Amino acid sequence: MARFALDSMDVRVLPQGRGRALALAILFLAPLAFGALALFLGQDANWDLRNYHWYNAYALVNQRYALDLLPSQTPFFYNPALDVPFYLLATHVSARVAGFVLGTVQGLNFVLLFMLAHASLRLSNPRQKVWACTLLAALGMLGGGGIAQIGTVFYDNITSLGVFASALLVVRHYRTLLTGPWRQAAGWALLSGVPAGAMMGLKLPSVLFCVGLCCALVLAAGPWRRRILLGFMFGVGVLAGLTVTLGPWAFYLQTHYGSPLFPYFNEVFKSPLAPLTSARDVQFVPTSWADRLAFPFAFTANPLEVGEIPWRDWRLPILYALLPAALVLRLLFGRNTSRDDQVAEPFVARYLLWTAAVSYAVWLLMFAIYRYAIPLEMLAPLLIVFAIGYLPLRLPFRGMLIGFALGVVIAVIQPGTWGRLPSWLDHTVEAEIPALPQDADLMVLMAGFEPYSHVVSAFPPQVKFVRIQSNFASPDQDKGINRMLHERVAAHRGIFKLLIPNWQRDLATAALKFYDFKILPQSCQAVADHLYDTKLELCDLARTNPVVKHD
């Protein structure tokens, strides 16, 4: 049987001896630095925070999913578990402390990126290697999209922790995976898949990296029978992690809405409450092969091709152009076979490059939303080093080219912003509501398409909220969920009020006609939202066709 030859050098994620103290000091301080950066950037007030990240956690912690329906629009059906830790923290400490802690946790990506770089780069001087890994990890964190997410609750830089942890497990134990006993290799492959799978369960778009990490095991190196085994066992690990984090929520969705992924992929699950479509947001996905091939250059020139905010960063198109060029030149002019002439550990470089390539392809075909590709942005500086390392040039020339390419990346970075406050509030969410009827059985209807479910947490806990108009369903649409909304409203026998941004009162008026309600304009009172000036108002409602009560 053919055997796969491996280099004799040990793969270490941290230096031993010289450089170790320096590395540990950097790894301790770096996450704190990103916590401080979160404070400098300002308090998060993004659209998604106001739409669902705050409300969904509030609803889960306070058992509101049986009381409310759709306050947070389509994301009402997203797994709220990812939002709970920050919500619990932010309701017990000041906004500044919560922002600092969130930024610090996000800064743990620096630690994992440093370890991946240290396990892969071949530098003989330990201290020089520490500083090189520090630079690559810092540059990975400080991308045009990455800076925009520091201290925010999009969590693409939280789920990335699981992605990088899985990659690091593979890299650290790749010798066992490729040449160790079959049972031991299968065990490590399974364990390696769990962190990425767990993060996928918390945020489903992370599936693209689960696919990338799994396929890379099959494509990177080793005998084919072992490759298939490792890929299969890694997939089992992904499913195990997914089951732990998504399983309870999927069961809830199946029980209450007829689909474990409601409303997505409903052409498969066929819940009567939603159309039989995938429901994925595909507005950014390129449709022609020409557009797909040029996509990194297109979205770098115009970031609105992949999202809602402007930013600038050239690392992905640089990598996209460099890697195939380096591989072609390597094929034509030969490879750098001497160990002293290689920039990185061969297997590690191949594995991470395959992970990135497959993940990018899945991202391109399924999402093409830049936020979801933030782990690729983080990993790109190290991958650029790998790509240049493949060039058939002398090592000093490759070193200069690496410095030039990373210098260009640094020079052009312009971070985006998803919306931050000019000064920090005392608390993450602050809202003031008018006086409500004492001991009243109150249901508040919501309408329009703006994000304002975060203010629900300011109301007394017995108040129910039902959104009759949202980006998931409007009352004029033939959707099964509208029947559920009508049933929920019809079952309420107490008082009704309307919560609405004042400039969308006309939208609410049109939606309320389907429920036989009208607004009493003279009753409207302001709701002060300090997180975002949405100019909300709380209005009394009256029946246009009063329900006749029979004795």
C-alpha positions, 0 to 999 in steps of 0.5 A: 500500500502506498504511504503518504510521506510527511515532513518531520517537523512538528506543527506547533500553534505556539512557540517553545522556548525563545519567543514563548513569553512574548507570544503569550503576552501578545495573545493576552493583550490583543483581545483586550485591545479589541475590547478597547477598539469597540469602545473607541468605535462607539455603541452599536445601533445597527438595523439588525440589533433593533430588529431582532438581536435584542428582542429575540434574546429578550423573548427567549429569556422571558418565555415570550414566544407563546405571547408574541408573534413576529415583532422582529419580522422574519428573524422572529424564526431565527435561533435566538440562542446566539443572542442570549449571552450578550443580552444577559450581560447587557441587562446587568452592566452598563453599555460601555462594559457590555461593548468592551466585553463583546469586543474582547470576545471577538478579539479571540479571533486574533488568538486563533489566527495567530495560532494558525499562522504559527502552525503554518509558517516556516521561520527559523527565528522564534521571535521573528515568527511571533511578530510575523504571526502577530502582523498577520493576525492583526491584519486579519482582524482589521479588514474593511468588513471586520472593523465594522463588526467589532463591538456589534451583534452581527456575530459573524466574528463570533461564529468565526471562532468555531470555524477557526477552532475546527481548522486549528484542530485539523492543523494541529493533529494533521499527522495523526489524521493522515498517518495515524491509526484509523480509529484515532484519525477518525476520532480527531476528524469527528472532534474537529468538526464539532466547533464549526457545526455548533456555530452553524447551528447558532447562525445557519450561513456558517454552513459555507465554512462547514462545507469548506472545512469538510471538503478540504480534508478530502482534497488536501492530501493523503490516500483517498480511502483515508480522505473519504473517511476523514471527510465523512467523520468531520461531517459527523462532527459538524452534525453533532455540533449542529444538533446541540445548538440547533436541535431544540430550536428546530424542534420548536419550529417544527412543532409550532410552524411545521418546519425545522428551518421555518421559513427557509427551504419550505419547498422541501419542508412544505409548511402551510404557513409560508410559500413553498420557496427557499425564502433565501435572500439572493438579491446579491447572488450573481447569475451569469458566469462572467459576473461570477468570475469577476465578482471579487473585483466587482464587489471591491469596486462597489461594495453595495454589490454584496451588502448595504454599506460602503467599505474598501479592502483589496485582500480578497481580489489580490488573493483571487488573482495571485493564487491561480497565477502562482499555481500556473507558474509553479506548474510551468517552472517547477516547485520549491522543493527544498525545505529551507526554500518553503514559506509554509508547511505544505499540508497546512497551506493546502488545507487552508487554501482548499477551505477558503476556495470551497467556502468562497464557492459556496458563498458565491452560489448561496449568499454573496453577502459580504458579512457572511464571508468575514472569516475569509477576510480574516484568513486572507492575509495568511492565504496571500502569504501561502499563494506567494510562497508557491511562486517559483522565485527565490525566497528573498524575492518572495519575501519582498513580494509578500511585504508589498502585497500586505502593504497594499492591503493595509494602505487601502483599507477603509472600514464601513459602519453599520450605525453607531451612536455618537456617545454611549448610553448608560444602558444598551437599550433605553426607551420610555413609554407612556402610562398604560392602563393599570391591570389591563389585558393589553395587546399591542399591534405593530406594523410598517417595515422599520426595526423597532422590536427592541423597545418591546423590552421596555413594556410591562411583561404581561403586554402581548405584541403581534406584528400584523405587517412585516418583511415576512408577511403583509395582510394583503398577501396570501400566506398561511401565517396571516391566518395565524395572525388573525387567530391570535388577534381574534382570540384577544378580548382585552384592549388593543393599541398600535405601536408604529413609527409616526411616518409609517402611520399610513402603512399601519392604517392600510394594514389595520383595515384587514383586522377591522381596526382604525387608529384614533389619532388624537390618542397617539403618544410618543415613545422615546427610543434613545437607541435610535431616533425612530419617533415611535408613537403608541395609539389607541385602536377602535373597531370599525366593525365592533364585535357584538357581545351576546349574554 
